[in-house]
Amino acid sequence: MEVLFHGAAREVTGACFLVRCAGHRLLLDCGLIQGAAADEARNREPFPFDAAAIDAVVLSHAHLDHSGRLPLLVNAGFRGPVYTHAATRDLCDILLRDAAHLSEKDAELENRKRARKGKRPLAPLYTRPQAERAMRQFRALAYGEEREILPGVRVTLHDAGHILGSGIVELTLTEQGVRRKLVFSGDLGHAGAPILRDPQPLREADLVLLESTYGDRDHRSWEETWHELSGVFRNAEQSKGNILIPAFSVGRSQELLYVLKRNYREWGLNRWTIFLDSPMAIEATAVYARHWRLYDSEAAREQRFNGGAFRMPNLHFTQTAKQSAAINRVQSGAIIIAGSGMCNGGRIRHHLKHNVWREHCHVVFTGFQAQGTLGRQLVEGAKQIRLWGETMRVAARIHTIGGLSAHADQNGLIDWYRHFRGAPPVALVHGEAGAMEALARRLGRELDATVHTPSYGEALNLATVTARRGRGAAKKPPLG
């Protein structure tokens, strides 16, 4: 029994972990590598394993850095089932089709340039029919439902509280009479976040794969976060500017709409025009409304008895490109929620083009910005940015509302891990080097955990790893 780390190993994107047990091969997640162009080019490289030999996939949640390479896996020969929560299946149907559409558009644009230079055309990463083909292999699981998916491999999903349908994956592996329990955190949610329930604690594991996105920092309290966000609206109203909110279409957009509705009167939002400018976010909001039984008690009441969790009288869903372009004629008084969350694509780039050079504009970042993205440049204080070959001055006020993150912070990760009996060994994944290093030190110091920080392609043998329990933090070379 072993786990091989083929993604999200000392980096945040591209989650992909190969589990071998009893002659079977199982993938945990199969995500896109996101970030700078050089990083994303790695998505075109062959898988470091035989896709046709994979027996099944267990998908933790729908975000593309966890699900986005599934069509590529199918194209490469994978024919097995993809097990995930029903809500994740519904969201992936939106996300994978959209990713394919963007890939087709990007290839079309690139091939125009190549044709003028006499170069061979470039195929899309994958197409919409290929994404639809991958969706036919999805199989739905409910939280708490234990199912044998392969001989010697049983899976149970638990609520991770990150986005709708997100799961903590519990695998019970049996080989030659030896049983081991592997727990993959997926992306753990931020306790107390709007709409969803808190991440479910687990008690037993022989090895924990733990995300570490915010392993080196803690979020502001929810009270401070709401105060900070309301302050942005007050300042922007006084300066008569627009507010741009780059937001992931799945999860963050729905949280923002819910928060705006819950604070509609107190924050004076009736004096604004609110736009959800993302066809994908609009579709995802409908999926959220359909799966309201996954909400926490407060959001469920809002959905059932107060006209829906996301509805406001001045909220406009802009589906078409023409409707989106019309927003750019609004000089002030607009709150524009648009993708992509890291500003690497989508309609938010058009809104930045029309607003980022205005001194009265406010840009509000509410989620993690990966290295190499336009969002990362802005939060790090870039004075100029380039869009479509044009250099633009950044005069807008940039705000980072870290407390709204959908990821657990360092304290949240520690608190979730603390529930395991006997401090099982940990393999940190889905984090940048500094975040991993900080979390590893604290896990070893406070909880006497043996901590691994696997490199790409590295393998951990479950029998060997579990034999080292209770010896403190594993000795590893410095991260970097």
N, C-alpha and C positions, 0 to 999 in steps of 0.2 A: 504494500500500500504506500503510494507516494503522491505528492503534489508537485507539479512543475509550473513555474511562473513564467507565462508567455505574454504578459501585459500588466500594466499598472504596477510594475516592479521598480520602485524608486522613482516613479512618476505618477501623475494623477490620472491620465487617460488610458484607454485601451485595455480595460480589464479583461483578462483571459487566463484561466487557471485550469490546467489539465490534471484530473484525478485518475489514477490507475488503481484498480482493485479487482481481484479475482478474475483477471484476464479481460476485464472490461475497461473502456476508456470513456470518461465523462468530462465535459467542459462545464466549468462555472463561468458564465458570462462569455461574451464574444464581442467586445466593444471597439468602436472606432478610436483611432489615435487622433487627437485634436490638438490644435495649437498653431505654431508657425507652419509655413508651407513645407519646409523640410521634414517636419514631424509628420504632417498629414500624408506626405508622399510614401511613408512607410506602410500605409494601408494597402498599397498596390503590391507589396512584397508577398511572396508565397507564405502560407502558414508554416511554422516550424514543426509541423506534425502532419500526418496523413489524415485529411478531413474525412475521407471515406471510412476510416477506421474508428471514428468517433461514434459511440453507440447512442449517446443522448447528450442534451444540453440542459442545464438548469440555469434559468435566467433570474437574477435578483430583482431587476426593475427595468423600466423602459428607456431611461436616458441613453442617448446614442453612444456614450463612452462605455456603456455596458452591453448594448444590444446591436450596435450599428454595423458590425461585420457579419451578422448572421446570414444575410443574402450572399456574401462572398463565401461563407462556409458551405452553403448549399450548392453554390456554383462549382465549388471545388470537390463536391462528391458526397457531402454529408446527407444522409437520408433518414436519420433518426428523429425522434420527437424532441421538441423544445418544451420543457415543463416550466410553468410560471403561473403567477396569479392571474385570474380572469381579467382584472382591471389592467394589469400590465400588458396582457394580450391586446386589449382594446386600444391602449395608448400606442403600442408598437405598430399597430395597423396604421396609425396616423404618422408616426415618426419615421418609419422605414420608407413609406411611400414618399414622404416629403424629402428625405435624404436622397432617394433615387432621383426625384424630380430635379433637385439642385445639382446633382451630379451630371444629369443629362444636359442641363442648361450650361454648366461650367464647361463640359466637353464641347458643346456646340460653339461657345464663344472662343475657346482655345483653338478649335479646329479651323475657325475662320483665319486666325493669325497664322496657323501652320500652313494653310493652303497658300497664303500670300508669300510664304517663305519656301514653298516647295517641300514641306516636311510631311511625313506620314500622319494621318489623323490619329487622335487619341480616343480610345473607347471610354465611356463613362465608367466610374468605379463599379456601379451596377445600375440597372434600369428598373423602372416601375414594375414591369412584369416579373422580373427576378425577385423584387421585394415581395410581391404578392405570392409568388411561389413559396418563399420562405415562411410566410404567414400560415400557409396550409399545414405546416408541421408543428404548430403550437398546440399544446395541450394544457388545459386550465387546472390549477390546484387552488383550493381554499386554504386560508390560514388555519394551522393546526391539524390539517389532514395529512396523516402519514401514509405514504404510498411506496411500495416496492417498484422501482422503475427499471432495475436490472437485477439479475441474480446476485445477491450479496450487497445490494445498494438500496437503501431506503431513504426517502427524502421527506422533510417536513418544512414548510414555510411558516415563518413567524413575522408579525408586523414590525417593519423597520421604521415606520413613521417618517420616511424621507419624502416620497411622493406617493400618489395614489397607487396602491398595489405593490409597493416596494416590500421586499422580503429579506429577512435573515434566513439563510439557508442552513439547515441542520441535516447533515448526512451521517447515517449510520452504516458503516462499512464492515463487512464480514469476509474474511478470507482464511481458509484452513483453520477454522475454529477460533480465530483471533478477531475480536470486535473492537473497532475504534470509532469514536465520534468526532467528526470534523464540522466545525461551525464557521461559516463565512458570514461576516457581518453585513455584506453588501454595503450600501451607503446608509449609515445610521442617521436618523433624523435628529433635529434639535428639539429637546424636550420643551414642552410648552408652546410649540409652534402652532399657528392657526390651522384650523380645519382637521388635521389628522391626529390620531392618538400617538402617545409617546412610544419610543422603541421598546419592544418587549424584552425583558431580561430573561436569560437562560441560565441554567445551573450547572449543566454537565458538558464537558468537552475534553477531548484529548489533544486537540490542536485548534486554535482560533486564528482565522485569517481576519485581521482587523484593519479597516480603513483608517487613514491617518491624515486626511485632507487638512484638518485644522489641529493637527497634533501638537503644534507649537504655540497655540494662543487660545484665549477664551473670548467668547462673544460678550457684548454688553448685555445687561439685563433686559428683559422685555419692556419693563417700564421706561428705561433709558432709550430703548429703540423707538418706542412709540412717541416719546417726547422729541427725539431727534427728527423723526420723520415729519411730525406735525410742524416742527420749526422750519423745515424746508418749504412746506406749503405756505406758511405765514410770510417768510422772506420773499418767496417768489411772487406772492400776491402783491406785496408792497413794491417790488421792482417791475411788476407788469411783464414778467417773462413767461416763457413756456417751461414745462418740466418734462424732460425726457427720461424714461426709465427703461434701459435695456433689460429684458427679462427673458428667461428661458420659457418657451411656450408651454411646457409641461411642468407643473408644480409651482414655479415662482409666479407666473401670471395669475393663476387662480388664487394663490395666497394674497397677492396684492389687491385683487378685486374684493376679496372677502374683508381684508383689513380696511379698505376704503369704505366699504358699506358699513361696517361696524362702527366707524368713527365719522360717519358722513356729516352729522350735525356739528359735533364737537370741533372738527377741523375745518368747518366752513366750506365743504366740498361742493355745495350747491352753487357756489360762485365760479366753478370751473366747468369746462367741457372735457369729459374723460373719453379717451379713445383706446380701445384694445385693437391695435393695428397689426394683426397677425392671423391669417386664416387658420394656421395650425393651432394657435392658442385658442381660437374660437371653437374649433372641433374638440380640443382637449377639455375645454370648459364644459361642453356637453357631456363628455365621458365622466367628468367629475360629478356632474349633477345626477347622472344615472347610477353611480355607485355611492350614493350618499350614506349608505349603511356602514361604510368604512370610516366615516367622520367621527370626531370626538362628539360628546353629548351636546356641547354648545352649538357647534356648526350644524349638527343634525337638526336641532330645533329651528335654527335659522332657515334651513332648507325646507323643512316641512310646514312651518307655521308663519314665517315672515316673508313670504313671497320669493323665496330662493336665496341661496347664500351669496349670489354675485350680482343681483339686479339693483340698478340705481337709475333714477329718471333721466340723468344726463350722461349715461354711459352709451357709447356708440361702438358697435362692432363693425369694423371696416374690412370687408372681404376682398374687394377688388383693388387692383393697382390704381385705378382712376380715383377711387375713394381715398386711398392712402395719399396720393399726390395732392389731393385737395386740402389735406390737413396742413400742408406746408404753406398755405396762404394765411394761416392763423398766426398772427404775430405775438399774441399773448393770451393767457387764460386757458391754455390747453395742457392737460396731463396726457402724455402719449406713452403708452406701454407697448413696446414692440420688440421683436426678436431681431438678431440673436442676443442671448444674454452676455456674450463676451465681445459683441460688436464685430465679429468676424464675417458676418453675412447678414442677410435679411433686410427688412425695411428700416431698422434703426439707423443704418448707415446713411440713408437718404435724409432722415430727420437730423442727423448730425451735420450733414452737409449744409442744411438750411438754418441751423441754429447754433452750432458749437462756437462760431466766431462772434456770437452776440453776447455782450456783457451781462445781459439780464436773463440769459438762459441758465437753467440748472440741469445738470445731468446726475442722476441718482443711480448708483450701483448697489445692488442688493444681493449679489452672489459672488462666488469665487471667480477670479479672473486668472486664467492659466498664462504661463509664460509664453511670450510670442504673440499674444492676441492684442488687438486694438484696445480692448477694454483695459488690459494690463498697462498699456502705455498711458492711458488717460488717468488711471488711479495713481500711477507713479509720477504724475505731474508733468506730462509732456506739454511743451509750449506750442508745438505744431504737430499736426497729423496729416497723412496723405490719404485721400479718397479719390479713386478713379484717376490717378495721375496728377491730382491737384493738391498742392500744399495749402493747408488752412491753419490759421491762427486759432489757438484754443483760448477763448476769452470767457467761456462759460464757467460757472462755478461747479466744481466736481465734488460730489458727496459719496462717501462709502458708508452704507448702513450695514455694517457687518453683523449686527444682531439678528437680521432677518434671514441669515443663512439657513438652508435646509439641511446642513450637515451638523452633527454634534461637534462641539468644541472639545478642547483637551479635557476639561473636567467631565464633560458628557461621555467621552470615550472611556475615561478611567472609571467613572461610575457604572457604566454598562458592563465593563469587564469585571468589575469588583464582585458581581453577583455569582461568577463561576466559583465552584468549590475547588479548592486545592491549587489555585493559580496555575491553570494549564499553560503550556508554552504558546507563544504568540508569534505569528508571522505578520509583520506590518506591510500593508499594500496601499495602493491608491493615495500616495502622498509624495510631496517633494522632499528632497534630502533633509533640509533643516527641520521640517515638521516631523519626519520619522525619527530623527535623532533625538529631538526633545521628548517625544512621547516614549521612546524606548528607554531613555534615562529614567523617566518618572515611573514607568511600569516596573522596572527593575528595582529602583530605590524604595518605592512605597509598598509594592505588592510582591516583591521577590519573584517576579515573573522572568522566565527565560524568554528572551526576545530575539527574533531573527528578522533581518531586513534583506530578504532574498533579492539577488540580482536577476536580470532577465535571463531566462533559460535555466536557472538554478532549480534543483529538486530537493524536496524535504521528504525523508522517509518517516512515516508515522510511527513505526516501531522505535526507531532510533531517537526521534524527537521526544516522544513521550517518556522514554527511559531517563531523560535528563531533567524531568520536572523538579522544580523547587530549588534549583541551583543558582538562581539570580539571573541577571541579564547576560545573554550569550555574548562572548567576545567576538566582535566583528571589526573589520577595518573601517576607518572613518568613511562616512557617507560622502558622496560627491562624484 
